[in-house]
Amino acid sequence: MSRHGRRAIILTNEGDFQSVRLRRSAKLSIGQTVHSEHLSQFRTVRRFLLAPVMAIGLSALCLAPLSQSAIAPGRSVAAYVNFDLGPSIEAGVGKDFRIISVRPMGKEASEIVPDPSSFNGMTFKEFSSALIHRMNQCGKLSRGSHFLISTAFTNLVPGYQRLSFSDALFHAFTSSSSRLLNEGGIASQWIRSTMYDRAMAQKKGISTGKYFLYLQANARGSGLTLSKVKKLSVSAIEEATPALTVPWRTIMNEISPNRNHQSLIEGASFNIRNSSPLFQDPFQNLKQSRSDNRSSYLFPKGASFQMTAAERREA
């Protein structure tokens, strides 16, 4: 009917007008019959490939969530929670407060948790309850013991969400474990650390909580070595730590005055607020060195920790 270069309008046998693309070799004039050998194969090839391309695309779309969860599950960890009593056990917790990984640190911890993968998918509350009961069955919850729990957040939890996330972890733990701990006369204490602290502790081959105790003990002149701290319980380390006589922040500034990274553990300065009776003082009572409600002593009796505005900006 008409032709412009290789484009042509034809009248089909069904009486429809259709735009087609002709081969370069097609020598046709208006009025001549157009056969299939005159047409470019582009349209035919495109239609032929359409079905498999769509099938591949749908398959990739369905498999994407599975592959994302199978590759590097550790990337989903929102917070690492270390449980230190005598043995040390670390749990990786997701933003949905479910357990992603459990890591027993040492032979004694492996006796309590010989099957770490069995906890995967549990809520943090369920895991806390199961862990405390296992420790009790293994005879680790002796009266007067001190339970130190430290939390380090990954970048999945923005700074402004960390206080509420930490509170949620604390309440999940206390609601599932407070009765058993109180009946056994076990004091528990929470501290908030950083991923930097966790990395430094891993380099030393020690848990984050015991790493803090090691720093605190040596800053006070106890002379405890890393090898001794690894073997001792939290209460034994505390007993070997001399009383604090000067502000903790002053000690750390004297040790490393040019340090650029001031972690929350090694800086050791927190705001405090009254909280649950479960928050007992696992260490000896000390007078606060400041009167502005900031403590140079990390574990004031009956207190939990929250971030200051400055610390939130740093986070």
Secondary structure as a PSIPRED ss2 file (coil, helix, strand):
# PSIPRED VFORMAT (PSIPRED V4.0)

   1 M C   1.000  0.000  0.000
   2 S E   0.000  0.000  1.000
   3 R E   0.000  0.000  1.000
   4 H E   0.000  0.000  1.000
   5 G C   1.000  0.000  0.000
   6 R C   1.000  0.000  0.000
   7 R E   0.000  0.000  1.000
   8 A E   0.000  0.000  1.000
   9 I E   0.000  0.000  1.000
  10 I E   0.000  0.000  1.000
  11 L E   0.000  0.000  1.000
  12 T C   1.000  0.000  0.000
  13 N C   1.000  0.000  0.000
  14 E C   1.000  0.000  0.000
  15 G C   1.000  0.000  0.000
  16 D C   1.000  0.000  0.000
  17 F E   0.000  0.000  1.000
  18 Q E   0.000  0.000  1.000
  19 S E   0.000  0.000  1.000
  20 V E   0.000  0.000  1.000
  21 R E   0.000  0.000  1.000
  22 L E   0.000  0.000  1.000
  23 R C   1.000  0.000  0.000
  24 R C   1.000  0.000  0.000
  25 S C   1.000  0.000  0.000
  26 A C   1.000  0.000  0.000
  27 K C   1.000  0.000  0.000
  28 L C   1.000  0.000  0.000
  29 S C   1.000  0.000  0.000
  30 I C   1.000  0.000  0.000
  31 G C   1.000  0.000  0.000
  32 Q C   1.000  0.000  0.000
  33 T C   1.000  0.000  0.000
  34 V C   1.000  0.000  0.000
  35 H C   1.000  0.000  0.000
  36 S H   0.000  1.000  0.000
  37 E H   0.000  1.000  0.000
  38 H H   0.000  1.000  0.000
  39 L E   0.000  0.000  1.000
  40 S C   1.000  0.000  0.000
  41 Q C   1.000  0.000  0.000
  42 F H   0.000  1.000  0.000
  43 R H   0.000  1.000  0.000
  44 T H   0.000  1.000  0.000
  45 V H   0.000  1.000  0.000
  46 R H   0.000  1.000  0.000
  47 R H   0.000  1.000  0.000
  48 F H   0.000  1.000  0.000
  49 L H   0.000  1.000  0.000
  50 L H   0.000  1.000  0.000
  51 A H   0.000  1.000  0.000
  52 P H   0.000  1.000  0.000
  53 V H   0.000  1.000  0.000
  54 M H   0.000  1.000  0.000
  55 A H   0.000  1.000  0.000
  56 I H   0.000  1.000  0.000
  57 G H   0.000  1.000  0.000
  58 L H   0.000  1.000  0.000
  59 S H   0.000  1.000  0.000
  60 A H   0.000  1.000  0.000
  61 L H   0.000  1.000  0.000
  62 C H   0.000  1.000  0.000
  63 L H   0.000  1.000  0.000
  64 A H   0.000  1.000  0.000
  65 P H   0.000  1.000  0.000
  66 L H   0.000  1.000  0.000
  67 S H   0.000  1.000  0.000
  68 Q H   0.000  1.000  0.000
  69 S H   0.000  1.000  0.000
  70 A H   0.000  1.000  0.000
  71 I C   1.000  0.000  0.000
  72 A C   1.000  0.000  0.000
  73 P H   0.000  1.000  0.000
  74 G H   0.000  1.000  0.000
  75 R H   0.000  1.000  0.000
  76 S H   0.000  1.000  0.000
  77 V C   1.000  0.000  0.000
  78 A C   1.000  0.000  0.000
  79 A E   0.000  0.000  1.000
  80 Y E   0.000  0.000  1.000
  81 V E   0.000  0.000  1.000
  82 N E   0.000  0.000  1.000
  83 F E   0.000  0.000  1.000
  84 D E   0.000  0.000  1.000
  85 L C   1.000  0.000  0.000
  86 G C   1.000  0.000  0.000
  87 P C   1.000  0.000  0.000
  88 S E   0.000  0.000  1.000
  89 I E   0.000  0.000  1.000
  90 E E   0.000  0.000  1.000
  91 A E   0.000  0.000  1.000
  92 G E   0.000  0.000  1.000
  93 V E   0.000  0.000  1.000
  94 G C   1.000  0.000  0.000
  95 K C   1.000  0.000  0.000
  96 D C   1.000  0.000  0.000
  97 F C   1.000  0.000  0.000
  98 R E   0.000  0.000  1.000
  99 I E   0.000  0.000  1.000
 100 I E   0.000  0.000  1.000
 101 S E   0.000  0.000  1.000
 102 V E   0.000  0.000  1.000
 103 R E   0.000  0.000  1.000
 104 P E   0.000  0.000  1.000
 105 M E   0.000  0.000  1.000
 106 G C   1.000  0.000  0.000
 107 K H   0.000  1.000  0.000
 108 E H   0.000  1.000  0.000
 109 A H   0.000  1.000  0.000
 110 S H   0.000  1.000  0.000
 111 E H   0.000  1.000  0.000
 112 I H   0.000  1.000  0.000
 113 V C   1.000  0.000  0.000
 114 P C   1.000  0.000  0.000
 115 D C   1.000  0.000  0.000
 116 P H   0.000  1.000  0.000
 117 S H   0.000  1.000  0.000
 118 S H   0.000  1.000  0.000
 119 F H   0.000  1.000  0.000
 120 N C   1.000  0.000  0.000
 121 G C   1.000  0.000  0.000
 122 M C   1.000  0.000  0.000
 123 T E   0.000  0.000  1.000
 124 F H   0.000  1.000  0.000
 125 K H   0.000  1.000  0.000
 126 E H   0.000  1.000  0.000
 127 F H   0.000  1.000  0.000
 128 S H   0.000  1.000  0.000
 129 S H   0.000  1.000  0.000
 130 A H   0.000  1.000  0.000
 131 L H   0.000  1.000  0.000
 132 I H   0.000  1.000  0.000
 133 H H   0.000  1.000  0.000
 134 R H   0.000  1.000  0.000
 135 M H   0.000  1.000  0.000
 136 N H   0.000  1.000  0.000
 137 Q H   0.000  1.000  0.000
 138 C C   1.000  0.000  0.000
 139 G C   1.000  0.000  0.000
 140 K C   1.000  0.000  0.000
 141 L C   1.000  0.000  0.000
 142 S C   1.000  0.000  0.000
 143 R C   1.000  0.000  0.000
 144 G C   1.000  0.000  0.000
 145 S C   1.000  0.000  0.000
 146 H E   0.000  0.000  1.000
 147 F E   0.000  0.000  1.000
 148 L E   0.000  0.000  1.000
 149 I E   0.000  0.000  1.000
 150 S E   0.000  0.000  1.000
 151 T E   0.000  0.000  1.000
 152 A E   0.000  0.000  1.000
 153 F E   0.000  0.000  1.000
 154 T C   1.000  0.000  0.000
 155 N C   1.000  0.000  0.000
 156 L C   1.000  0.000  0.000
 157 V C   1.000  0.000  0.000
 158 P C   1.000  0.000  0.000
 159 G H   0.000  1.000  0.000
 160 Y H   0.000  1.000  0.000
 161 Q H   0.000  1.000  0.000
 162 R H   0.000  1.000  0.000
 163 L H   0.000  1.000  0.000
 164 S H   0.000  1.000  0.000
 165 F H   0.000  1.000  0.000
 166 S H   0.000  1.000  0.000
 167 D H   0.000  1.000  0.000
 168 A H   0.000  1.000  0.000
 169 L H   0.000  1.000  0.000
 170 F H   0.000  1.000  0.000
 171 H H   0.000  1.000  0.000
 172 A H   0.000  1.000  0.000
 173 F H   0.000  1.000  0.000
 174 T H   0.000  1.000  0.000
 175 S H   0.000  1.000  0.000
 176 S H   0.000  1.000  0.000
 177 S H   0.000  1.000  0.000
 178 S H   0.000  1.000  0.000
 179 R H   0.000  1.000  0.000
 180 L H   0.000  1.000  0.000
 181 L H   0.000  1.000  0.000
 182 N H   0.000  1.000  0.000
 183 E H   0.000  1.000  0.000
 184 G C   1.000  0.000  0.000
 185 G C   1.000  0.000  0.000
 186 I C   1.000  0.000  0.000
 187 A E   0.000  0.000  1.000
 188 S E   0.000  0.000  1.000
 189 Q E   0.000  0.000  1.000
 190 W E   0.000  0.000  1.000
 191 I E   0.000  0.000  1.000
 192 R E   0.000  0.000  1.000
 193 S C   1.000  0.000  0.000
 194 T C   1.000  0.000  0.000
 195 M H   0.000  1.000  0.000
 196 Y H   0.000  1.000  0.000
 197 D H   0.000  1.000  0.000
 198 R H   0.000  1.000  0.000
 199 A H   0.000  1.000  0.000
 200 M H   0.000  1.000  0.000
 201 A H   0.000  1.000  0.000
 202 Q H   0.000  1.000  0.000
 203 K H   0.000  1.000  0.000
 204 K H   0.000  1.000  0.000
 205 G C   1.000  0.000  0.000
 206 I C   1.000  0.000  0.000
 207 S C   1.000  0.000  0.000
 208 T H   0.000  1.000  0.000
 209 G H   0.000  1.000  0.000
 210 K H   0.000  1.000  0.000
 211 Y H   0.000  1.000  0.000
 212 F H   0.000  1.000  0.000
 213 L H   0.000  1.000  0.000
 214 Y H   0.000  1.000  0.000
 215 L H   0.000  1.000  0.000
 216 Q H   0.000  1.000  0.000
 217 A H   0.000  1.000  0.000
 218 N H   0.000  1.000  0.000
 219 A H   0.000  1.000  0.000
 220 R C   1.000  0.000  0.000
 221 G C   1.000  0.000  0.000
 222 S C   1.000  0.000  0.000
 223 G C   1.000  0.000  0.000
 224 L C   1.000  0.000  0.000
 225 T C   1.000  0.000  0.000
 226 L H   0.000  1.000  0.000
 227 S H   0.000  1.000  0.000
 228 K H   0.000  1.000  0.000
 229 V H   0.000  1.000  0.000
 230 K H   0.000  1.000  0.000
 231 K H   0.000  1.000  0.000
 232 L C   1.000  0.000  0.000
 233 S C   1.000  0.000  0.000
 234 V H   0.000  1.000  0.000
 235 S H   0.000  1.000  0.000
 236 A H   0.000  1.000  0.000
 237 I H   0.000  1.000  0.000
 238 E H   0.000  1.000  0.000
 239 E H   0.000  1.000  0.000
 240 A C   1.000  0.000  0.000
 241 T C   1.000  0.000  0.000
 242 P C   1.000  0.000  0.000
 243 A C   1.000  0.000  0.000
 244 L C   1.000  0.000  0.000
 245 T C   1.000  0.000  0.000
 246 V C   1.000  0.000  0.000
 247 P C   1.000  0.000  0.000
 248 W H   0.000  1.000  0.000
 249 R H   0.000  1.000  0.000
 250 T H   0.000  1.000  0.000
 251 I H   0.000  1.000  0.000
 252 M H   0.000  1.000  0.000
 253 N H   0.000  1.000  0.000
 254 E H   0.000  1.000  0.000
 255 I H   0.000  1.000  0.000
 256 S C   1.000  0.000  0.000
 257 P C   1.000  0.000  0.000
 258 N C   1.000  0.000  0.000
 259 R C   1.000  0.000  0.000
 260 N C   1.000  0.000  0.000
 261 H C   1.000  0.000  0.000
 262 Q C   1.000  0.000  0.000
 263 S C   1.000  0.000  0.000
 264 L H   0.000  1.000  0.000
 265 I H   0.000  1.000  0.000
 266 E H   0.000  1.000  0.000
 267 G H   0.000  1.000  0.000
 268 A C   1.000  0.000  0.000
 269 S C   1.000  0.000  0.000
 270 F E   0.000  0.000  1.000
 271 N E   0.000  0.000  1.000
 272 I E   0.000  0.000  1.000
 273 R E   0.000  0.000  1.000
 274 N E   0.000  0.000  1.000
 275 S C   1.000  0.000  0.000
 276 S C   1.000  0.000  0.000
 277 P C   1.000  0.000  0.000
 278 L C   1.000  0.000  0.000
 279 F E   0.000  0.000  1.000
 280 Q C   1.000  0.000  0.000
 281 D C   1.000  0.000  0.000
 282 P C   1.000  0.000  0.000
 283 F C   1.000  0.000  0.000
 284 Q C   1.000  0.000  0.000
 285 N C   1.000  0.000  0.000
 286 L C   1.000  0.000  0.000
 287 K C   1.000  0.000  0.000
 288 Q C   1.000  0.000  0.000
 289 S C   1.000  0.000  0.000
 290 R C   1.000  0.000  0.000
 291 S C   1.000  0.000  0.000
 292 D C   1.000  0.000  0.000
 293 N C   1.000  0.000  0.000
 294 R E   0.000  0.000  1.000
 295 S E   0.000  0.000  1.000
 296 S C   1.000  0.000  0.000
 297 Y C   1.000  0.000  0.000
 298 L C   1.000  0.000  0.000
 299 F C   1.000  0.000  0.000
 300 P C   1.000  0.000  0.000
 301 K C   1.000  0.000  0.000
 302 G C   1.000  0.000  0.000
 303 A E   0.000  0.000  1.000
 304 S E   0.000  0.000  1.000
 305 F E   0.000  0.000  1.000
 306 Q E   0.000  0.000  1.000
 307 M C   1.000  0.000  0.000
 308 T C   1.000  0.000  0.000
 309 A H   0.000  1.000  0.000
 310 A H   0.000  1.000  0.000
 311 E H   0.000  1.000  0.000
 312 R H   0.000  1.000  0.000
 313 R H   0.000  1.000  0.000
 314 E H   0.000  1.000  0.000
 315 A C   1.000  0.000  0.000
